[in-house]
Every structure is written in C-alpha cells, then in structure tokens.
Amino acid sequence: MTIATLNRRWRPPVLLAIWAAAFILLWIDLRWLHDAASAALGGFVLLSLLDARRETWMVMTLIAGLGGILVLFGAHPGEVLHGLDRSLIFAALLPTLSLTRAVARGMPSVRAAQYRIAGLPQRWAGIGLLFGAHAFGSVLTTGAFALMSAVVPDDAPEADRRAAALATLRGMNTVALFSPFLVGFAVAYTYLPDVPVWQVFALGGALAAVGHGIGLAMFARPLSWQGVRAGLGCLAPIAVPMGGAAVLVVVASQLLPISTLGAVLVVMPALAALHFAGRPHRIAPVLGETRDAMGRLGDDLAIVSAAMILGTLAETAPPVRELVAPWIAAHLPPWAAFGVTSGSMILFALAGMHPMITGTVMMAAFAGSGLAIADLPLMLAMLFGWGLGSMNSISSLSLITAAQMFRVRPLGLAFGPNLLFTLVFGLLATAVLTLLNAELIG
C-alpha cells in the first residue's frame, strides 16, 4: 500500500473529528478542545506532506523560510499553535464545501443549466461560459471548471479551448469578491470579523457584475443584449437553490451567535440533510464522493494552515509591529492601501507566490498600521487580490484545474488576455474602494 493510498484512508476520519471539534467551538469556548484540535491539525499537516505535490512543497518551503526569519527577528514560536487554532475553521470549512459540491453536482437543476449552456450558439459560447462559471463557482468553486469544460467539444481547436478556459477563469475567480464558499472569504473574515456579511455580498456582487461588463466589452465582441440575455437565461434553473443557500447563510449569520463562516458550517450540512430526506438514494454516492474529496485535502489544508501560521507570526513579530506598521502609517496615504493590497497580491501571484501568502501578510501589516482605513473596502481589496491573483497565478489551483480540464498550457492562461482584464478591472475597483473609504471614514 502506497503512502498516498494510506493517507487517503486516514484523512477523512481525522478531518471529521476536527470538523466536530470546530463545530462545538462555535458554541462553547473550551480551551482544552482548542489545544487538542490544533495539535491534531498540526499532525494532519505534517503527515500530509509525505505525499504532497511538488508545488505544495515549494509553497511550504517558502512559508517556512519566511516564518523562520520572523522567529529570528522576535516572533514567538508559541504563535505557531495559535495559527493552527485560527486554521481550525478551514479544516471544517473545506470538508463542508466538499459535501456541498457533491450534493450540487447531482442536482437536476445544475444539469439543466449545464445543458442550456452547451446548447448556446457558438457566437455566444463565451458569454454562457462566463456566466455559468460564475454561478457554479459561487458554490462549487473549482468544480465549476469540470462542468464548463464538459460543454466544449472534444475536437474544438486549441485556440477555442484556450478562449473558453480564459472566459471560465474570469467567471469563476470573480466569485471570490462575495462567495462565502471560497477560502479567501474565510481568510479575510479571520482578520476583519466585524464586517456585516450582507455588505460584502452587496458590494462584492456589484463589483463582480462590473467585472463581467468589462470582460464582455473586451472579449465578447460584437456584444449584443440578445447574447447576454441568452447567457443569463441558462442560469434560471439554479437561481433559486443557489440564491436561497446564500440568503440562508446571511440570515443565519445575523440570527445565530456565530460568525459568517460558522453560518456556512451550520447551513450547508442542514441543506444537505434536507436534500437527502427527499432523495435517500443520493446519500451513499454523495457521502462517498465527499469522503474521497476529504482524502485529497492534504495539500490545500497544509497550505492554508501554513499561511495562517505565517500571518499570525507576522502580527507578533517586532519588525512588523514596531517598524513595518508604523512606516506604513507614516508614509502610505489611506487611499493607496487598497491598490497596494490587491496589487501586491496579484504581482506576487504572477511570480508564482500564492495570494494566500501575500494576503495574510498584508492583513497583518494593515491591521496594526493605524491608517484611516475602513474594514469593508480593505476586505474587498483583499478578496479582489485573491480572486484575480489566483486567476493569473501559475501556482493556483484555479489555473491548474482550468488548464487540465480544457487541455491547454497553464502558461498560456497565466500570461494572456486575462492580464489586461485584471489591469482594467483593478484600476476601476481600486477607484471605487478608495471613494467608498473616503465616504465611510469622512
């Protein structure tokens, strides 16, 4: 039995135990349970490195090097356990998203929307892929690439497959601006927990719509209202179930004494149980698919946990608290914070560094800077950098998955037309967030 096979067997029960601990901690603050679950997560991460991908080892090596430097400059090593404690929500969130993805893939409404997109005329195919990837990606995350690639003919020319992959990336990665089902949303709320979720949904959704308009104007020419209407019409079957799930998350976050991420952990399993109640034949395949997905979560959970540890160390490192944060407060005007946050995440992503690393460090620096920055626009700047950085990063799961599903070269997706889209959309988004901050801060 190989190490990879063995790891896929023990990961699901261990993750289920960590999920149960995180769920209990939503309601009851037990110090011993925090420590036990954090230690279990640390062991999970270390053992998962035994069969980790090369890209994961590269990211983990970089994070370890940066973390070691922070410790040498005064960060307390004990903050590693604190970082693991903050990562517990992700250890619970990722299996929950795997369950959600498995349920959604088998829903008749999802298949109906997929068939409608496949039936669009060729001249509107990009519009359908953009809207479809956005709708599916808001819940299925990277699972949207599998659904959208299925509507592209196997014998399509490489140029058509590349254009389809680029449109799907634009649709899927802009959901990072508002979707609670993406890890970036969870990381942002770890640093800015007091932002009302409905505000993120409203502003992030509006910015995503603007981004779609920019993308259509740039790549869907000649653009017609008829084509846009046909693309949107494909989403009718999934509008109610996916919209309803988002509304329930918002309501739960407002009514229950839990965070927005906690609301996801409560609402989505409950909706899955309702789905099973009317379709008991779906229980076995969905749970089987979820178990298999949990067995493959080693790389993702290792990276997100390591990034949270790095961010926690950065918060306590004297150079960050005593030099970087004061320098930012003294030299960086508040209006520049949003462009610096998203811009640095995207630029480092182009160099191969995952936006998760840059984002956690930027949040740690700005949190103690004393600048006149409102939480809402800062969160949107980070979410923008996360989504658009992942769209163009050769190290991101989004781009790698898109390249595999559409059978094109990753470099052709990372360094292509989407870079120009990122620049145009980024300039407009930065202007909007800067004006919003001026209004909020006064």
JOLINTA-V193774 format. One record per backbone hydrogen bond with DSSP energy under -1.0 kcal/mol. CO is the residue of the C=O (numbers start at 1). NH is the residue of the N-H. E is the energy in kcal/mol with one decimal. If there is no record, write none. Layout:
co = [CO:CO]
nh = [NH:NH]
e = [E:E]
This chain:
co = [2:3:4:6:7:10:11:12:13:14:15:16:17:18:19:20:21:24:24:28:30:31:32:33:34:35:36:37:38:39:40:41:42:43:44:47:48:53:54:55:56:57:58:59:60:61:62:63:64:65:66:67:68:69:70:71:76:77:78:79:80:81:82:85:87:88:89:90:92:93:94:95:96:97:98:99:100:101:104:107:108:109:110:111:112:113:114:115:117:121:122:124:125:126:127:128:129:130:131:132:133:134:136:136:137:140:141:142:143:144:145:146:148:149:153:157:158:159:160:161:162:163:164:165:166:167:168:169:170:172:173:174:175:175:179:182:183:184:185:186:187:188:192:196:197:198:199:200:201:202:203:204:205:206:207:208:209:210:211:212:213:214:215:216:224:225:226:227:228:229:232:233:235:238:239:240:241:242:243:244:245:246:247:248:249:250:251:252:256:259:260:261:262:263:264:266:267:268:269:270:271:272:273:274:279:280:282:283:284:285:286:287:288:289:290:291:293:294:297:298:299:300:301:302:303:304:305:306:307:308:309:310:311:312:313:317:318:319:319:320:323:324:325:326:327:328:333:334:336:337:338:339:340:341:342:343:344:345:346:347:348:349:354:354:355:356:357:358:359:360:361:362:363:366:371:374:375:376:377:378:379:380:381:382:383:384:385:386:387:393:396:397:398:399:400:401:402:403:410:410:411:416:417:418:419:420:421:422:423:424:425:426:427:428:429:430:431:432:433:434:435:436:437:438]
nh = [6:7:8:10:11:14:15:16:17:18:19:20:21:22:23:24:25:27:28:30:34:35:36:37:38:39:40:41:42:43:44:45:46:47:48:50:51:57:58:59:60:61:62:63:64:65:66:67:68:69:70:71:72:73:75:74:79:80:82:83:84:85:86:88:91:92:93:94:96:97:98:99:100:101:102:103:104:105:107:111:112:113:114:115:116:117:118:119:120:124:125:128:129:130:131:132:133:134:135:136:137:138:139:140:141:143:144:145:147:148:149:150:151:152:156:161:162:163:164:165:166:167:168:169:170:171:172:173:174:175:176:177:178:179:182:186:187:188:189:190:191:192:195:200:201:202:203:204:205:206:207:208:209:210:211:212:213:214:215:216:217:218:219:220:228:229:230:231:232:233:235:236:238:242:243:244:245:246:247:248:249:250:251:252:253:254:255:256:258:263:264:265:266:267:268:270:271:272:273:274:275:276:277:278:282:283:286:287:288:289:290:291:292:293:294:295:296:297:301:302:303:304:305:306:307:308:309:310:311:312:313:314:315:316:317:321:322:323:324:325:327:328:329:330:331:332:336:337:340:341:342:343:344:345:346:347:348:349:350:351:353:352:357:358:359:360:361:362:363:364:365:366:367:369:373:378:379:380:381:382:383:384:385:386:387:388:389:390:391:396:400:401:402:403:404:405:406:408:413:414:415:419:421:422:423:424:425:426:427:428:429:430:431:432:433:434:435:436:437:438:439:440:441:442]
e = [-2.3:-2.7:-2.0:-1.8:-2.1:-1.7:-3.1:-2.4:-1.9:-2.3:-2.9:-2.3:-2.2:-2.8:-2.4:-2.3:-2.3:-1.5:-2.5:-1.0:-2.2:-2.3:-2.5:-2.7:-2.4:-2.4:-2.2:-2.3:-2.4:-2.3:-2.2:-2.5:-2.2:-2.5:-2.0:-1.5:-1.1:-2.0:-2.1:-2.2:-3.0:-2.5:-2.0:-2.6:-2.8:-2.3:-2.4:-3.0:-2.6:-1.9:-2.1:-2.2:-2.3:-1.6:-2.7:-1.8:-2.0:-2.0:-1.0:-2.7:-2.0:-2.1:-2.1:-1.1:-1.7:-1.4:-2.3:-2.7:-1.4:-2.5:-2.0:-2.2:-2.3:-2.7:-2.1:-2.2:-2.6:-2.2:-1.6:-1.8:-2.4:-2.1:-2.2:-2.4:-1.9:-2.0:-2.1:-1.3:-1.5:-1.7:-1.4:-2.2:-2.5:-2.3:-2.5:-2.7:-2.6:-1.7:-2.4:-3.0:-2.5:-1.4:-1.4:-3.6:-1.2:-2.4:-2.2:-1.3:-1.4:-2.5:-2.5:-1.0:-1.2:-1.1:-1.6:-2.2:-2.5:-2.2:-2.3:-2.3:-2.5:-2.2:-2.3:-2.4:-2.1:-2.1:-2.9:-2.7:-1.1:-1.3:-1.3:-1.5:-1.9:-2.9:-1.0:-1.2:-2.4:-2.5:-2.0:-1.2:-1.0:-2.2:-1.1:-1.3:-2.5:-2.5:-2.7:-2.4:-2.1:-2.0:-2.5:-2.3:-2.1:-2.1:-2.5:-2.2:-2.1:-2.3:-2.6:-2.9:-2.3:-1.8:-2.6:-2.2:-1.8:-2.7:-2.1:-2.3:-2.6:-2.2:-1.6:-1.2:-1.1:-2.0:-1.9:-2.8:-1.7:-1.8:-2.2:-2.3:-1.8:-2.0:-2.7:-2.7:-2.2:-1.3:-2.4:-2.5:-1.9:-1.9:-1.5:-1.8:-1.5:-3.1:-1.9:-1.1:-2.5:-2.2:-2.3:-2.0:-2.2:-2.3:-2.0:-1.1:-2.3:-1.3:-2.1:-2.7:-2.3:-2.4:-2.6:-2.6:-2.2:-2.2:-2.5:-1.7:-1.1:-1.3:-2.5:-2.0:-2.2:-2.3:-2.1:-2.2:-2.5:-2.0:-2.2:-2.4:-2.5:-2.3:-2.6:-2.4:-1.7:-1.1:-1.3:-2.4:-3.5:-1.3:-3.0:-3.1:-2.2:-2.7:-2.4:-2.0:-2.4:-2.4:-1.9:-1.4:-2.3:-2.3:-2.3:-2.4:-2.2:-1.7:-2.1:-2.8:-2.4:-1.4:-2.0:-1.0:-2.5:-1.7:-1.6:-1.1:-3.1:-1.8:-1.8:-2.6:-2.4:-2.0:-2.1:-2.8:-2.1:-1.3:-2.1:-1.5:-2.7:-2.3:-2.1:-2.0:-2.7:-2.5:-2.4:-2.5:-2.7:-2.8:-1.6:-2.2:-1.4:-1.4:-2.1:-2.6:-2.5:-2.4:-2.0:-2.9:-2.3:-1.9:-1.1:-2.5:-2.4:-1.9:-1.6:-2.3:-2.1:-2.5:-2.7:-2.4:-2.2:-1.8:-2.8:-2.5:-1.8:-2.2:-2.6:-2.3:-2.2:-2.4:-2.3:-2.1:-1.8:-2.5:-3.0:-1.8]
